[in-house]
Amino acid sequence: MPRYDYRCRACGTNFELSRPMSESAAPAACPDGHDDTVKLLSTVAVTGTARGGASAPPPQPAGGGGGCCGGGCCS
């Protein structure tokens, strides 16, 4: 079940609620009982390594040093 982050405008408390996606737009009261809350934009960071097999080195860019034009004019 997704978790949504909220901030209470009355007391400034940040809090999370787990609720179905079908209820994501429903109002949410803060833990102190205030109803004036706003849903925050949440970000997710996924890190880790691949499992199994030998890992291949990352692909190298072709040509020059990159930059705005692939390195052709920035050498």
PDB file of N, H, CA, C and O in Angstrom:
ATOM      1  N   MET A   1       0.847  -1.166   0.000  1.00  0.00           N
ATOM      2  CA  MET A   1       0.000   0.000   0.000  1.00  0.00           C
ATOM      3  C   MET A   1       0.900   1.240   0.000  1.00  0.00           C
ATOM      4  O   MET A   1       1.850   1.300   0.780  1.00  0.00           O
ATOM      5  N   PRO A   2       0.623   2.227  -0.856  1.00  0.00           N
ATOM      6  CA  PRO A   2       1.468   3.422  -0.928  1.00  0.00           C
ATOM      7  C   PRO A   2       1.373   4.277   0.329  1.00  0.00           C
ATOM      8  O   PRO A   2       0.352   4.305   1.017  1.00  0.00           O
ATOM      9  N   ARG A   3       2.462   4.967   0.601  1.00  0.00           N
ATOM     10  H   ARG A   3       3.291   4.945   0.042  1.00  0.00           H
ATOM     11  CA  ARG A   3       2.497   5.932   1.710  1.00  0.00           C
ATOM     12  C   ARG A   3       2.517   7.330   1.116  1.00  0.00           C
ATOM     13  O   ARG A   3       3.204   7.578   0.125  1.00  0.00           O
ATOM     14  N   TYR A   4       1.778   8.228   1.708  1.00  0.00           N
ATOM     15  H   TYR A   4       1.219   8.026   2.513  1.00  0.00           H
ATOM     16  CA  TYR A   4       1.692   9.605   1.256  1.00  0.00           C
ATOM     17  C   TYR A   4       2.156  10.525   2.372  1.00  0.00           C
ATOM     18  O   TYR A   4       1.839  10.302   3.540  1.00  0.00           O
ATOM     19  N   ASP A   5       2.909  11.561   2.014  1.00  0.00           N
ATOM     20  H   ASP A   5       3.167  11.743   1.065  1.00  0.00           H
ATOM     21  CA  ASP A   5       3.408  12.536   2.978  1.00  0.00           C
ATOM     22  C   ASP A   5       2.489  13.757   2.984  1.00  0.00           C
ATOM     23  O   ASP A   5       2.035  14.214   1.935  1.00  0.00           O
ATOM     24  N   TYR A   6       2.230  14.264   4.163  1.00  0.00           N
ATOM     25  H   TYR A   6       2.599  13.892   5.015  1.00  0.00           H
ATOM     26  CA  TYR A   6       1.364  15.429   4.342  1.00  0.00           C
ATOM     27  C   TYR A   6       2.018  16.416   5.292  1.00  0.00           C
ATOM     28  O   TYR A   6       2.899  16.057   6.074  1.00  0.00           O
ATOM     29  N   ARG A   7       1.574  17.666   5.213  1.00  0.00           N
ATOM     30  H   ARG A   7       0.859  17.957   4.578  1.00  0.00           H
ATOM     31  CA  ARG A   7       1.979  18.695   6.173  1.00  0.00           C
ATOM     32  C   ARG A   7       0.721  19.396   6.653  1.00  0.00           C
ATOM     33  O   ARG A   7      -0.158  19.751   5.868  1.00  0.00           O
ATOM     34  N   CYS A   8       0.660  19.585   7.963  1.00  0.00           N
ATOM     35  H   CYS A   8       1.374  19.297   8.601  1.00  0.00           H
ATOM     36  CA  CYS A   8      -0.465  20.293   8.565  1.00  0.00           C
ATOM     37  C   CYS A   8      -0.177  21.792   8.493  1.00  0.00           C
ATOM     38  O   CYS A   8       0.865  22.253   8.959  1.00  0.00           O
ATOM     39  N   ARG A   9      -1.096  22.541   7.912  1.00  0.00           N
ATOM     40  H   ARG A   9      -1.943  22.167   7.534  1.00  0.00           H
ATOM     41  CA  ARG A   9      -0.919  23.995   7.822  1.00  0.00           C
ATOM     42  C   ARG A   9      -1.162  24.678   9.167  1.00  0.00           C
ATOM     43  O   ARG A   9      -0.654  25.774   9.405  1.00  0.00           O
ATOM     44  N   ALA A  10      -1.924  24.047  10.035  1.00  0.00           N
ATOM     45  H   ALA A  10      -2.336  23.157   9.841  1.00  0.00           H
ATOM     46  CA  ALA A  10      -2.247  24.652  11.325  1.00  0.00           C
ATOM     47  C   ALA A  10      -1.085  24.566  12.312  1.00  0.00           C
ATOM     48  O   ALA A  10      -0.783  25.541  13.001  1.00  0.00           O
ATOM     49  N   CYS A  11      -0.428  23.397  12.385  1.00  0.00           N
ATOM     50  H   CYS A  11      -0.673  22.606  11.825  1.00  0.00           H
ATOM     51  CA  CYS A  11       0.629  23.232  13.396  1.00  0.00           C
ATOM     52  C   CYS A  11       2.003  22.946  12.798  1.00  0.00           C
ATOM     53  O   CYS A  11       2.992  22.914  13.530  1.00  0.00           O
ATOM     54  N   GLY A  12       2.087  22.734  11.467  1.00  0.00           N
ATOM     55  H   GLY A  12       1.283  22.760  10.872  1.00  0.00           H
ATOM     56  CA  GLY A  12       3.377  22.520  10.816  1.00  0.00           C
ATOM     57  C   GLY A  12       3.911  21.101  10.898  1.00  0.00           C
ATOM     58  O   GLY A  12       5.039  20.851  10.471  1.00  0.00           O
ATOM     59  N   THR A  13       3.146  20.174  11.427  1.00  0.00           N
ATOM     60  H   THR A  13       2.230  20.377  11.774  1.00  0.00           H
ATOM     61  CA  THR A  13       3.590  18.788  11.559  1.00  0.00           C
ATOM     62  C   THR A  13       3.613  18.093  10.203  1.00  0.00           C
ATOM     63  O   THR A  13       2.664  18.211   9.428  1.00  0.00           O
ATOM     64  N   ASN A  14       4.702  17.363   9.912  1.00  0.00           N
ATOM     65  H   ASN A  14       5.472  17.267  10.541  1.00  0.00           H
ATOM     66  CA  ASN A  14       4.768  16.488   8.743  1.00  0.00           C
ATOM     67  C   ASN A  14       4.399  15.083   9.204  1.00  0.00           C
ATOM     68  O   ASN A  14       4.829  14.643  10.270  1.00  0.00           O
ATOM     69  N   PHE A  15       3.601  14.376   8.398  1.00  0.00           N
ATOM     70  H   PHE A  15       3.252  14.733   7.531  1.00  0.00           H
ATOM     71  CA  PHE A  15       3.206  13.019   8.767  1.00  0.00           C
ATOM     72  C   PHE A  15       2.947  12.206   7.512  1.00  0.00           C
ATOM     73  O   PHE A  15       2.766  12.753   6.424  1.00  0.00           O
ATOM     74  N   GLU A  16       2.933  10.883   7.680  1.00  0.00           N
ATOM     75  H   GLU A  16       3.080  10.438   8.563  1.00  0.00           H
ATOM     76  CA  GLU A  16       2.701   9.944   6.585  1.00  0.00           C
ATOM     77  C   GLU A  16       1.419   9.164   6.846  1.00  0.00           C
ATOM     78  O   GLU A  16       1.051   8.905   7.992  1.00  0.00           O
ATOM     79  N   LEU A  17       0.745   8.796   5.754  1.00  0.00           N
ATOM     80  H   LEU A  17       1.044   9.006   4.823  1.00  0.00           H
ATOM     81  CA  LEU A  17      -0.410   7.909   5.834  1.00  0.00           C
ATOM     82  C   LEU A  17      -0.262   6.829   4.789  1.00  0.00           C
ATOM     83  O   LEU A  17       0.105   7.115   3.649  1.00  0.00           O
ATOM     84  N   SER A  18      -0.540   5.595   5.156  1.00  0.00           N
ATOM     85  H   SER A  18      -0.837   5.363   6.082  1.00  0.00           H
ATOM     86  CA  SER A  18      -0.620   4.489   4.207  1.00  0.00           C
ATOM     87  C   SER A  18      -2.084   4.333   3.848  1.00  0.00           C
ATOM     88  O   SER A  18      -2.934   4.132   4.715  1.00  0.00           O
ATOM     89  N   ARG A  19      -2.370   4.428   2.545  1.00  0.00           N
ATOM     90  H   ARG A  19      -1.679   4.591   1.840  1.00  0.00           H
ATOM     91  CA  ARG A  19      -3.748   4.306   2.089  1.00  0.00           C
ATOM     92  C   ARG A  19      -3.765   3.830   0.655  1.00  0.00           C
ATOM     93  O   ARG A  19      -2.778   4.000  -0.060  1.00  0.00           O
ATOM     94  N   PRO A  20      -4.867   3.237   0.214  1.00  0.00           N
ATOM     95  CA  PRO A  20      -4.957   2.775  -1.168  1.00  0.00           C
ATOM     96  C   PRO A  20      -4.867   3.955  -2.142  1.00  0.00           C
ATOM     97  O   PRO A  20      -5.217   5.084  -1.798  1.00  0.00           O
ATOM     98  N   MET A  21      -4.398   3.678  -3.347  1.00  0.00           N
ATOM     99  H   MET A  21      -4.114   2.761  -3.626  1.00  0.00           H
ATOM    100  CA  MET A  21      -4.286   4.731  -4.356  1.00  0.00           C
ATOM    101  C   MET A  21      -5.648   5.355  -4.652  1.00  0.00           C
ATOM    102  O   MET A  21      -5.732   6.535  -4.994  1.00  0.00           O
ATOM    103  N   SER A  22      -6.699   4.576  -4.524  1.00  0.00           N
ATOM    104  H   SER A  22      -6.631   3.618  -4.247  1.00  0.00           H
ATOM    105  CA  SER A  22      -8.043   5.103  -4.781  1.00  0.00           C
ATOM    106  C   SER A  22      -8.439   6.182  -3.774  1.00  0.00           C
ATOM    107  O   SER A  22      -9.374   6.943  -4.023  1.00  0.00           O
ATOM    108  N   GLU A  23      -7.735   6.257  -2.636  1.00  0.00           N
ATOM    109  H   GLU A  23      -6.975   5.639  -2.434  1.00  0.00           H
ATOM    110  CA  GLU A  23      -8.017   7.266  -1.609  1.00  0.00           C
ATOM    111  C   GLU A  23      -6.943   8.339  -1.536  1.00  0.00           C
ATOM    112  O   GLU A  23      -6.913   9.109  -0.576  1.00  0.00           O
ATOM    113  N   SER A  24      -6.050   8.408  -2.539  1.00  0.00           N
ATOM    114  H   SER A  24      -6.074   7.782  -3.319  1.00  0.00           H
ATOM    115  CA  SER A  24      -4.929   9.339  -2.473  1.00  0.00           C
ATOM    116  C   SER A  24      -5.353  10.803  -2.426  1.00  0.00           C
ATOM    117  O   SER A  24      -4.633  11.630  -1.866  1.00  0.00           O
ATOM    118  N   ALA A  25      -6.500  11.141  -3.001  1.00  0.00           N
ATOM    119  H   ALA A  25      -7.084  10.469  -3.456  1.00  0.00           H
ATOM    120  CA  ALA A  25      -6.956  12.529  -3.008  1.00  0.00           C
ATOM    121  C   ALA A  25      -7.888  12.858  -1.844  1.00  0.00           C
ATOM    122  O   ALA A  25      -8.323  14.001  -1.704  1.00  0.00           O
ATOM    123  N   ALA A  26      -8.194  11.872  -1.013  1.00  0.00           N
ATOM    124  H   ALA A  26      -7.841  10.944  -1.127  1.00  0.00           H
ATOM    125  CA  ALA A  26      -9.104  12.098   0.115  1.00  0.00           C
ATOM    126  C   ALA A  26      -8.434  12.987   1.157  1.00  0.00           C
ATOM    127  O   ALA A  26      -7.215  12.926   1.314  1.00  0.00           O
ATOM    128  N   PRO A  27      -9.198  13.809   1.874  1.00  0.00           N
ATOM    129  CA  PRO A  27      -8.629  14.649   2.932  1.00  0.00           C
ATOM    130  C   PRO A  27      -7.962  13.802   4.013  1.00  0.00           C
ATOM    131  O   PRO A  27      -8.355  12.661   4.252  1.00  0.00           O
ATOM    132  N   ALA A  28      -6.954  14.371   4.658  1.00  0.00           N
ATOM    133  H   ALA A  28      -6.635  15.299   4.463  1.00  0.00           H
ATOM    134  CA  ALA A  28      -6.233  13.671   5.725  1.00  0.00           C
ATOM    135  C   ALA A  28      -6.056  14.607   6.913  1.00  0.00           C
ATOM    136  O   ALA A  28      -5.505  15.698   6.766  1.00  0.00           O
ATOM    137  N   ALA A  29      -6.511  14.196   8.070  1.00  0.00           N
ATOM    138  H   ALA A  29      -6.959  13.309   8.190  1.00  0.00           H
ATOM    139  CA  ALA A  29      -6.323  14.988   9.288  1.00  0.00           C
ATOM    140  C   ALA A  29      -4.954  14.683   9.884  1.00  0.00           C
ATOM    141  O   ALA A  29      -4.486  13.546   9.819  1.00  0.00           O
ATOM    142  N   CYS A  30      -4.316  15.688  10.460  1.00  0.00           N
ATOM    143  H   CYS A  30      -4.696  16.612  10.512  1.00  0.00           H
ATOM    144  CA  CYS A  30      -3.001  15.477  11.090  1.00  0.00           C
ATOM    145  C   CYS A  30      -3.177  14.710  12.402  1.00  0.00           C
ATOM    146  O   CYS A  30      -4.294  14.612  12.911  1.00  0.00           O
ATOM    147  N   PRO A  31      -2.091  14.166  12.955  1.00  0.00           N
ATOM    148  CA  PRO A  31      -2.195  13.402  14.208  1.00  0.00           C
ATOM    149  C   PRO A  31      -2.774  14.211  15.372  1.00  0.00           C
ATOM    150  O   PRO A  31      -3.305  13.635  16.321  1.00  0.00           O
ATOM    151  N   ASP A  32      -2.673  15.558  15.302  1.00  0.00           N
ATOM    152  H   ASP A  32      -2.241  16.026  14.531  1.00  0.00           H
ATOM    153  CA  ASP A  32      -3.233  16.401  16.363  1.00  0.00           C
ATOM    154  C   ASP A  32      -4.687  16.766  16.109  1.00  0.00           C
ATOM    155  O   ASP A  32      -5.295  17.495  16.893  1.00  0.00           O
ATOM    156  N   GLY A  33      -5.260  16.250  14.987  1.00  0.00           N
ATOM    157  H   GLY A  33      -4.767  15.657  14.349  1.00  0.00           H
ATOM    158  CA  GLY A  33      -6.678  16.454  14.718  1.00  0.00           C
ATOM    159  C   GLY A  33      -7.028  17.620  13.811  1.00  0.00           C
ATOM    160  O   GLY A  33      -8.209  17.851  13.550  1.00  0.00           O
ATOM    161  N   HIS A  34      -6.039  18.364  13.321  1.00  0.00           N
ATOM    162  H   HIS A  34      -5.080  18.176  13.533  1.00  0.00           H
ATOM    163  CA  HIS A  34      -6.331  19.480  12.418  1.00  0.00           C
ATOM    164  C   HIS A  34      -6.679  18.959  11.023  1.00  0.00           C
ATOM    165  O   HIS A  34      -6.119  17.964  10.564  1.00  0.00           O
ATOM    166  N   ASP A  35      -7.601  19.636  10.364  1.00  0.00           N
ATOM    167  H   ASP A  35      -8.056  20.444  10.737  1.00  0.00           H
ATOM    168  CA  ASP A  35      -8.035  19.207   9.032  1.00  0.00           C
ATOM    169  C   ASP A  35      -7.378  19.980   7.898  1.00  0.00           C
ATOM    170  O   ASP A  35      -7.505  19.584   6.740  1.00  0.00           O
ATOM    171  N   ASP A  36      -6.677  21.076   8.197  1.00  0.00           N
ATOM    172  H   ASP A  36      -6.573  21.398   9.138  1.00  0.00           H
ATOM    173  CA  ASP A  36      -6.063  21.904   7.154  1.00  0.00           C
ATOM    174  C   ASP A  36      -4.690  21.336   6.798  1.00  0.00           C
ATOM    175  O   ASP A  36      -3.667  21.797   7.304  1.00  0.00           O
ATOM    176  N   THR A  37      -4.679  20.325   5.915  1.00  0.00           N
ATOM    177  H   THR A  37      -5.510  19.950   5.503  1.00  0.00           H
ATOM    178  CA  THR A  37      -3.426  19.659   5.536  1.00  0.00           C
ATOM    179  C   THR A  37      -3.247  19.708   4.029  1.00  0.00           C
ATOM    180  O   THR A  37      -4.200  19.912   3.276  1.00  0.00           O
ATOM    181  N   VAL A  38      -2.011  19.516   3.608  1.00  0.00           N
ATOM    182  H   VAL A  38      -1.238  19.350   4.219  1.00  0.00           H
ATOM    183  CA  VAL A  38      -1.678  19.495   2.189  1.00  0.00           C
ATOM    184  C   VAL A  38      -0.802  18.277   1.915  1.00  0.00           C
ATOM    185  O   VAL A  38       0.082  17.952   2.708  1.00  0.00           O
ATOM    186  N   LYS A  39      -1.049  17.604   0.787  1.00  0.00           N
ATOM    187  H   LYS A  39      -1.767  17.869   0.144  1.00  0.00           H
ATOM    188  CA  LYS A  39      -0.240  16.450   0.409  1.00  0.00           C
ATOM    189  C   LYS A  39       1.053  16.956  -0.211  1.00  0.00           C
ATOM    190  O   LYS A  39       1.031  17.849  -1.059  1.00  0.00           O
ATOM    191  N   LEU A  40       2.179  16.389   0.208  1.00  0.00           N
ATOM    192  H   LEU A  40       2.196  15.664   0.896  1.00  0.00           H
ATOM    193  CA  LEU A  40       3.492  16.796  -0.281  1.00  0.00           C
ATOM    194  C   LEU A  40       3.922  15.913  -1.441  1.00  0.00           C
ATOM    195  O   LEU A  40       3.484  14.769  -1.563  1.00  0.00           O
ATOM    196  N   LEU A  41       4.774  16.451  -2.278  1.00  0.00           N
ATOM    197  H   LEU A  41       5.130  17.381  -2.179  1.00  0.00           H
ATOM    198  CA  LEU A  41       5.362  15.682  -3.360  1.00  0.00           C
ATOM    199  C   LEU A  41       6.481  14.839  -2.781  1.00  0.00           C
ATOM    200  O   LEU A  41       7.430  15.377  -2.210  1.00  0.00           O
ATOM    201  N   SER A  42       6.385  13.547  -2.918  1.00  0.00           N
ATOM    202  H   SER A  42       5.615  13.110  -3.382  1.00  0.00           H
ATOM    203  CA  SER A  42       7.379  12.628  -2.367  1.00  0.00           C
ATOM    204  C   SER A  42       8.324  12.169  -3.460  1.00  0.00           C
ATOM    205  O   SER A  42       7.943  12.059  -4.625  1.00  0.00           O
ATOM    206  N   THR A  43       9.550  11.904  -3.073  1.00  0.00           N
ATOM    207  H   THR A  43       9.860  11.994  -2.126  1.00  0.00           H
ATOM    208  CA  THR A  43      10.523  11.345  -4.005  1.00  0.00           C
ATOM    209  C   THR A  43      10.974   9.992  -3.493  1.00  0.00           C
ATOM    210  O   THR A  43      10.945   9.729  -2.291  1.00  0.00           O
ATOM    211  N   VAL A  44      11.381   9.157  -4.393  1.00  0.00           N
ATOM    212  H   VAL A  44      11.404   9.371  -5.370  1.00  0.00           H
ATOM    213  CA  VAL A  44      11.828   7.819  -4.044  1.00  0.00           C
ATOM    214  C   VAL A  44      13.234   7.632  -4.593  1.00  0.00           C
ATOM    215  O   VAL A  44      13.496   7.961  -5.750  1.00  0.00           O
ATOM    216  N   ALA A  45      14.130   7.111  -3.784  1.00  0.00           N
ATOM    217  H   ALA A  45      13.917   6.844  -2.845  1.00  0.00           H
ATOM    218  CA  ALA A  45      15.485   6.800  -4.230  1.00  0.00           C
ATOM    219  C   ALA A  45      15.689   5.299  -4.104  1.00  0.00           C
ATOM    220  O   ALA A  45      15.477   4.722  -3.037  1.00  0.00           O
ATOM    221  N   VAL A  46      16.095   4.682  -5.181  1.00  0.00           N
ATOM    222  H   VAL A  46      16.268   5.151  -6.047  1.00  0.00           H
ATOM    223  CA  VAL A  46      16.351   3.249  -5.182  1.00  0.00           C
ATOM    224  C   VAL A  46      17.834   3.055  -5.454  1.00  0.00           C
ATOM    225  O   VAL A  46      18.355   3.530  -6.463  1.00  0.00           O
ATOM    226  N   THR A  47      18.503   2.362  -4.561  1.00  0.00           N
ATOM    227  H   THR A  47      18.079   1.976  -3.742  1.00  0.00           H
ATOM    228  CA  THR A  47      19.927   2.097  -4.734  1.00  0.00           C
ATOM    229  C   THR A  47      20.178   0.618  -4.521  1.00  0.00           C
ATOM    230  O   THR A  47      19.326  -0.096  -3.992  1.00  0.00           O
ATOM    231  N   GLY A  48      21.331   0.168  -4.928  1.00  0.00           N
ATOM    232  H   GLY A  48      22.023   0.748  -5.358  1.00  0.00           H
ATOM    233  CA  GLY A  48      21.679  -1.230  -4.731  1.00  0.00           C
ATOM    234  C   GLY A  48      22.537  -1.720  -5.881  1.00  0.00           C
ATOM    235  O   GLY A  48      22.955  -0.951  -6.747  1.00  0.00           O
ATOM    236  N   THR A  49      22.783  -2.995  -5.865  1.00  0.00           N
ATOM    237  H   THR A  49      22.443  -3.619  -5.162  1.00  0.00           H
ATOM    238  CA  THR A  49      23.574  -3.599  -6.922  1.00  0.00           C
ATOM    239  C   THR A  49      22.808  -4.769  -7.505  1.00  0.00           C
ATOM    240  O   THR A  49      21.931  -5.346  -6.863  1.00  0.00           O
ATOM    241  N   ALA A  50      23.157  -5.101  -8.725  1.00  0.00           N
ATOM    242  H   ALA A  50      23.870  -4.632  -9.246  1.00  0.00           H
ATOM    243  CA  ALA A  50      22.524  -6.241  -9.381  1.00  0.00           C
ATOM    244  C   ALA A  50      23.047  -7.528  -8.750  1.00  0.00           C
ATOM    245  O   ALA A  50      24.187  -7.588  -8.290  1.00  0.00           O
ATOM    246  N   ARG A  51      22.214  -8.540  -8.733  1.00  0.00           N
ATOM    247  H   ARG A  51      21.288  -8.492  -9.106  1.00  0.00           H
ATOM    248  CA  ARG A  51      22.628  -9.825  -8.178  1.00  0.00           C
ATOM    249  C   ARG A  51      22.883 -10.810  -9.305  1.00  0.00           C
ATOM    250  O   ARG A  51      22.275 -10.730 -10.373  1.00  0.00           O
ATOM    251  N   GLY A  52      23.783 -11.727  -9.051  1.00  0.00           N
ATOM    252  H   GLY A  52      24.277 -11.791  -8.184  1.00  0.00           H
ATOM    253  CA  GLY A  52      24.040 -12.809  -9.991  1.00  0.00           C
ATOM    254  C   GLY A  52      24.911 -12.370 -11.155  1.00  0.00           C
ATOM    255  O   GLY A  52      24.896 -11.207 -11.558  1.00  0.00           O
ATOM    256  N   GLY A  53      25.663 -13.310 -11.683  1.00  0.00           N
ATOM    257  H   GLY A  53      25.675 -14.255 -11.356  1.00  0.00           H
ATOM    258  CA  GLY A  53      26.477 -13.054 -12.864  1.00  0.00           C
ATOM    259  C   GLY A  53      27.539 -11.995 -12.626  1.00  0.00           C
ATOM    260  O   GLY A  53      27.504 -11.259 -11.640  1.00  0.00           O
ATOM    261  N   ALA A  54      28.474 -11.939 -13.548  1.00  0.00           N
ATOM    262  H   ALA A  54      28.502 -12.537 -14.349  1.00  0.00           H
ATOM    263  CA  ALA A  54      29.520 -10.923 -13.479  1.00  0.00           C
ATOM    264  C   ALA A  54      28.956  -9.609 -13.978  1.00  0.00           C
ATOM    265  O   ALA A  54      28.185  -9.569 -14.937  1.00  0.00           O
ATOM    266  N   SER A  55      29.344  -8.550 -13.325  1.00  0.00           N
ATOM    267  H   SER A  55      29.970  -8.582 -12.545  1.00  0.00           H
ATOM    268  CA  SER A  55      28.842  -7.256 -13.766  1.00  0.00           C
ATOM    269  C   SER A  55      29.745  -6.699 -14.859  1.00  0.00           C
ATOM    270  O   SER A  55      30.970  -6.783 -14.775  1.00  0.00           O
ATOM    271  N   ALA A  56      29.135  -6.147 -15.856  1.00  0.00           N
ATOM    272  H   ALA A  56      28.139  -6.079 -15.924  1.00  0.00           H
ATOM    273  CA  ALA A  56      29.869  -5.547 -16.962  1.00  0.00           C
ATOM    274  C   ALA A  56      30.207  -4.107 -16.597  1.00  0.00           C
ATOM    275  O   ALA A  56      29.457  -3.467 -15.860  1.00  0.00           O
ATOM    276  N   PRO A  57      31.323  -3.590 -17.101  1.00  0.00           N
ATOM    277  CA  PRO A  57      31.630  -2.187 -16.832  1.00  0.00           C
ATOM    278  C   PRO A  57      30.610  -1.289 -17.523  1.00  0.00           C
ATOM    279  O   PRO A  57      30.027  -1.678 -18.534  1.00  0.00           O
ATOM    280  N   PRO A  58      30.393  -0.104 -16.990  1.00  0.00           N
ATOM    281  CA  PRO A  58      29.418   0.784 -17.610  1.00  0.00           C
ATOM    282  C   PRO A  58      29.871   1.183 -19.008  1.00  0.00           C
ATOM    283  O   PRO A  58      31.072   1.285 -19.258  1.00  0.00           O
ATOM    284  N   PRO A  59      28.928   1.411 -19.925  1.00  0.00           N
ATOM    285  CA  PRO A  59      29.305   1.795 -21.277  1.00  0.00           C
ATOM    286  C   PRO A  59      30.021   3.142 -21.289  1.00  0.00           C
ATOM    287  O   PRO A  59      29.667   4.049 -20.537  1.00  0.00           O
ATOM    288  N   GLN A  60      31.000   3.260 -22.125  1.00  0.00           N
ATOM    289  H   GLN A  60      31.287   2.523 -22.737  1.00  0.00           H
ATOM    290  CA  GLN A  60      31.762   4.493 -22.250  1.00  0.00           C
ATOM    291  C   GLN A  60      31.193   5.327 -23.394  1.00  0.00           C
ATOM    292  O   GLN A  60      30.784   4.776 -24.417  1.00  0.00           O
ATOM    293  N   PRO A  61      31.162   6.646 -23.233  1.00  0.00           N
ATOM    294  CA  PRO A  61      30.652   7.476 -24.316  1.00  0.00           C
ATOM    295  C   PRO A  61      31.584   7.409 -25.522  1.00  0.00           C
ATOM    296  O   PRO A  61      32.803   7.325 -25.372  1.00  0.00           O
ATOM    297  N   ALA A  62      31.008   7.446 -26.700  1.00  0.00           N
ATOM    298  H   ALA A  62      30.018   7.514 -26.821  1.00  0.00           H
ATOM    299  CA  ALA A  62      31.804   7.440 -27.926  1.00  0.00           C
ATOM    300  C   ALA A  62      32.294   8.845 -28.210  1.00  0.00           C
ATOM    301  O   ALA A  62      31.591   9.818 -27.935  1.00  0.00           O
ATOM    302  N   GLY A  63      33.456   8.955 -28.740  1.00  0.00           N
ATOM    303  H   GLY A  63      34.027   8.165 -28.962  1.00  0.00           H
ATOM    304  CA  GLY A  63      33.974  10.261 -29.151  1.00  0.00           C
ATOM    305  C   GLY A  63      34.619  11.021 -28.010  1.00  0.00           C
ATOM    306  O   GLY A  63      35.218  10.430 -27.111  1.00  0.00           O
ATOM    307  N   GLY A  64      34.492  12.323 -28.055  1.00  0.00           N
ATOM    308  H   GLY A  64      34.006  12.803 -28.785  1.00  0.00           H
ATOM    309  CA  GLY A  64      35.195  13.250 -27.148  1.00  0.00           C
ATOM    310  C   GLY A  64      34.761  13.176 -25.722  1.00  0.00           C
ATOM    311  O   GLY A  64      34.356  12.121 -25.233  1.00  0.00           O
ATOM    312  N   GLY A  65      34.844  14.299 -25.052  1.00  0.00           N
ATOM    313  H   GLY A  65      35.172  15.155 -25.449  1.00  0.00           H
ATOM    314  CA  GLY A  65      34.637  14.360 -23.622  1.00  0.00           C
ATOM    315  C   GLY A  65      33.217  14.618 -23.190  1.00  0.00           C
ATOM    316  O   GLY A  65      33.001  14.925 -22.017  1.00  0.00           O
ATOM    317  N   GLY A  66      32.247  14.514 -24.052  1.00  0.00           N
ATOM    318  H   GLY A  66      32.423  14.265 -25.004  1.00  0.00           H
ATOM    319  CA  GLY A  66      30.867  14.738 -23.648  1.00  0.00           C
ATOM    320  C   GLY A  66      30.518  16.199 -23.755  1.00  0.00           C
ATOM    321  O   GLY A  66      30.817  16.838 -24.764  1.00  0.00           O
ATOM    322  N   GLY A  67      29.893  16.736 -22.737  1.00  0.00           N
ATOM    323  H   GLY A  67      29.650  16.217 -21.918  1.00  0.00           H
ATOM    324  CA  GLY A  67      29.501  18.140 -22.777  1.00  0.00           C
ATOM    325  C   GLY A  67      28.236  18.346 -23.584  1.00  0.00           C
ATOM    326  O   GLY A  67      27.463  17.414 -23.806  1.00  0.00           O
ATOM    327  N   CYS A  68      28.038  19.570 -24.017  1.00  0.00           N
ATOM    328  H   CYS A  68      28.666  20.327 -23.837  1.00  0.00           H
ATOM    329  CA  CYS A  68      26.793  19.921 -24.691  1.00  0.00           C
ATOM    330  C   CYS A  68      26.672  19.344 -26.079  1.00  0.00           C
ATOM    331  O   CYS A  68      25.560  19.206 -26.589  1.00  0.00           O
ATOM    332  N   CYS A  69      27.789  19.000 -26.712  1.00  0.00           N
ATOM    333  H   CYS A  69      28.692  19.112 -26.298  1.00  0.00           H
ATOM    334  CA  CYS A  69      27.699  18.550 -28.095  1.00  0.00           C
ATOM    335  C   CYS A  69      28.452  17.247 -28.329  1.00  0.00           C
ATOM    336  O   CYS A  69      28.828  16.951 -29.464  1.00  0.00           O
ATOM    337  N   GLY A  70      28.678  16.474 -27.293  1.00  0.00           N
ATOM    338  H   GLY A  70      28.373  16.714 -26.372  1.00  0.00           H
ATOM    339  CA  GLY A  70      29.356  15.203 -27.451  1.00  0.00           C
ATOM    340  C   GLY A  70      30.866  15.343 -27.568  1.00  0.00           C
ATOM    341  O   GLY A  70      31.543  14.365 -27.887  1.00  0.00           O
ATOM    342  N   GLY A  71      31.400  16.501 -27.326  1.00  0.00           N
ATOM    343  H   GLY A  71      30.850  17.295 -27.067  1.00  0.00           H
ATOM    344  CA  GLY A  71      32.853  16.697 -27.332  1.00  0.00           C
ATOM    345  C   GLY A  71      33.426  17.175 -28.632  1.00  0.00           C
ATOM    346  O   GLY A  71      34.625  17.445 -28.700  1.00  0.00           O
ATOM    347  N   GLY A  72      32.623  17.295 -29.679  1.00  0.00           N
ATOM    348  H   GLY A  72      31.649  17.075 -29.624  1.00  0.00           H
ATOM    349  CA  GLY A  72      33.143  17.700 -30.983  1.00  0.00           C
ATOM    350  C   GLY A  72      33.700  19.102 -31.001  1.00  0.00           C
ATOM    351  O   GLY A  72      34.719  19.349 -31.646  1.00  0.00           O
ATOM    352  N   CYS A  73      33.054  20.034 -30.304  1.00  0.00           N
ATOM    353  H   CYS A  73      32.226  19.833 -29.780  1.00  0.00           H
ATOM    354  CA  CYS A  73      33.512  21.430 -30.332  1.00  0.00           C
ATOM    355  C   CYS A  73      34.151  21.844 -29.011  1.00  0.00           C
ATOM    356  O   CYS A  73      34.562  22.995 -28.862  1.00  0.00           O
ATOM    357  N   CYS A  74      34.241  20.939 -28.066  1.00  0.00           N
ATOM    358  H   CYS A  74      33.908  20.004 -28.187  1.00  0.00           H
ATOM    359  CA  CYS A  74      34.725  21.298 -26.726  1.00  0.00           C
ATOM    360  C   CYS A  74      36.103  20.703 -26.428  1.00  0.00           C
ATOM    361  O   CYS A  74      36.453  20.544 -25.258  1.00  0.00           O
ATOM    362  N   SER A  75      36.891  20.373 -27.448  1.00  0.00           N
ATOM    363  H   SER A  75      36.607  20.503 -28.398  1.00  0.00           H
ATOM    364  CA  SER A  75      38.154  19.716 -27.164  1.00  0.00           C
ATOM    365  C   SER A  75      39.275  20.654 -26.839  1.00  0.00           C
ATOM    366  O   SER A  75      40.395  20.212 -26.581  1.00  0.00           O
TER     367      SER A  75
END
